[in-house]
Amino acid sequence: MRFQWLKDYQDLDNQIVYLKWNLNKSKLELNRWVYGDLSDVRLEKNSRASSLEENIAKIEQEIELLEEQRSEMLVIISSFKGIETDIVRMKYIEGLKLEDIAEEIGYSASYTRKKHAEIRGKLDFLDDYEATSIEKQNKLSEIDYCNRDRNKDKQISLF
């Protein structure tokens, strides 16, 4: 597949978003056990809650590793040449609009839209990417919202 690098990048990016969401959820749960409504509940030695801090550390390490891989991948992707590759990179990695891409690459907006339509016709997985990008953005917004509230209060509920 010609644009397998994009699929790999999208998969890596989705893994990072999921892990950040999971990390946020785990931190909220830990907060409930330490400061919240579960602070008076006794933990069992082998319970999930007793290993929350270890799990949080593991998730943070995995996020760090995946973000390093994503950075390395971006360096490689930026070295690729060709008008189609430039359009795909700018649209699906940098998040630019087609009009901005046209200006950047020095082609007309109509040519860039036509070229993009040709590329989309070749790449089935872009439809899935477009569909899941809204879900991904919602998860990131949820993480930001919870982190903003966590700084205000020590008590945060998962519900």
C-alpha positions in Angstrom: 0.0 0.0 0.0 1.4 3.3 -1.1 0.3 5.3 1.9 0.9 2.7 4.6 2.9 5.2 6.5 -0.3 7.3 7.0 -2.2 4.3 8.3 0.7 3.5 10.7 0.8 7.1 11.9 -3.0 7.1 12.5 -2.8 3.9 14.4 0.0 5.2 16.6 -1.8 8.5 17.1 -5.0 6.6 18.1 -3.1 4.4 20.6 -1.6 7.5 22.2 -5.1 9.2 22.5 -6.5 6.0 24.0 -3.7 5.7 26.5 -4.0 9.3 27.5 -7.7 8.8 28.0 -7.1 5.6 30.1 -4.4 7.5 32.1 -6.8 10.3 32.9 -9.5 7.8 33.9 -7.0 6.0 36.2 -5.9 9.2 37.8 -9.5 10.2 38.5 -10.1 6.8 40.1 -7.0 7.2 42.2 -8.2 10.6 43.2 -11.4 9.1 44.4 -9.5 6.5 46.5 -7.2 9.1 48.0 -9.4 12.2 48.5 -12.9 11.2 47.6 -15.8 9.0 48.4 -13.7 5.9 48.5 -11.0 7.2 50.9 -12.5 5.3 53.9 -12.9 2.0 52.0 -10.3 -0.7 52.8 -8.4 -2.1 49.8 -7.7 -5.7 49.2 -4.1 -6.6 48.5 -4.7 -7.9 45.0 -7.4 -5.6 44.0 -7.3 -3.4 40.9 -7.4 -0.3 43.0 -4.4 -1.3 45.0 -2.2 -1.3 41.9 -3.5 1.9 40.4 -0.3 3.9 41.0 1.8 1.1 39.3 -0.6 1.0 36.4 -0.5 4.8 36.0 3.3 4.7 35.9 3.2 1.9 33.3 0.7 3.9 31.1 2.8 7.0 31.4 5.9 5.1 30.3 4.0 3.6 27.3 2.7 7.0 26.3 6.3 8.4 26.4 7.6 5.5 24.3 4.8 5.9 21.7 5.3 9.7 21.5 9.0 9.1 20.8 8.0 6.7 18.1 5.5 9.2 16.7 8.2 11.9 16.6 10.6 9.6 14.8 7.9 8.7 12.4 7.2 12.4 11.7 10.9 13.0 10.8 10.7 10.1 8.3 7.4 11.3 6.9 8.6 14.8 6.4 11.4 13.4 4.2 9.0 11.9 1.7 8.6 13.8 -1.6 5.8 14.2 -4.1 2.7 16.3 -4.5 0.3 13.5 -3.3 2.5 12.8 -0.3 2.6 16.5 0.5 -1.2 16.8 0.3 -1.8 13.7 2.4 0.8 14.8 5.0 -0.6 18.3 5.3 -4.2 17.3 5.4 -4.1 14.3 7.7 -1.1 14.9 9.9 -0.8 18.7 10.0 -4.6 19.2 9.8 -4.5 21.9 7.2 -7.5 22.8 5.0 -7.2 22.1 1.3 -7.1 25.9 0.5 -4.2 26.3 2.8 -2.4 23.3 1.3 -2.9 24.7 -2.2 -1.2 28.0 -1.1 1.6 26.1 0.6 2.4 23.8 -2.4 1.9 26.5 -5.0 -1.0 24.9 -6.9 -4.5 26.2 -7.4 -7.2 25.3 -4.9 -9.2 23.5 -7.5 -6.2 21.4 -8.6 -5.5 20.5 -4.9 -9.2 19.5 -4.3 -9.2 17.4 -7.4 -5.9 15.7 -6.5 -7.2 15.1 -2.9 -10.4 13.5 -4.3 -8.2 11.2 -6.5 -6.2 10.2 -3.4 -9.3 9.6 -1.3 -10.6 7.3 -4.0 -7.5 5.2 -3.7 -7.4 5.1 0.0 -10.3 3.4 1.7 -9.1 3.9 5.2 -9.3 7.7 5.0 -13.1 7.4 5.3 -12.6 5.5 8.6 -10.1 8.1 9.7 -12.5 10.9 9.1 -15.2 9.1 11.0 -13.1 8.4 14.0 -11.4 11.8 14.2 -14.5 13.4 15.8 -14.5 10.6 18.4 -10.8 11.2 19.0 -11.3 14.9 19.4 -14.1 14.3 21.9 -11.8 12.1 24.0 -9.1 14.8 24.0 -11.6 17.4 25.0 -12.8 15.2 27.9 -9.3 14.7 29.1 -8.6 18.5 29.0 -11.9 19.2 30.8 -11.2 16.7 33.6 -7.6 18.0 34.0 -8.8 21.6 34.2 -11.4 20.6 36.9 -8.9 18.5 38.8 -6.8 21.6 39.5 -9.8 23.3 41.0 -10.9 20.6 43.4 -9.4 17.5 44.9 -12.8 15.7 44.7 -13.7 14.6 41.1 -16.2 11.9 40.3 -16.0 9.6 37.3 -19.7 10.0 36.8 
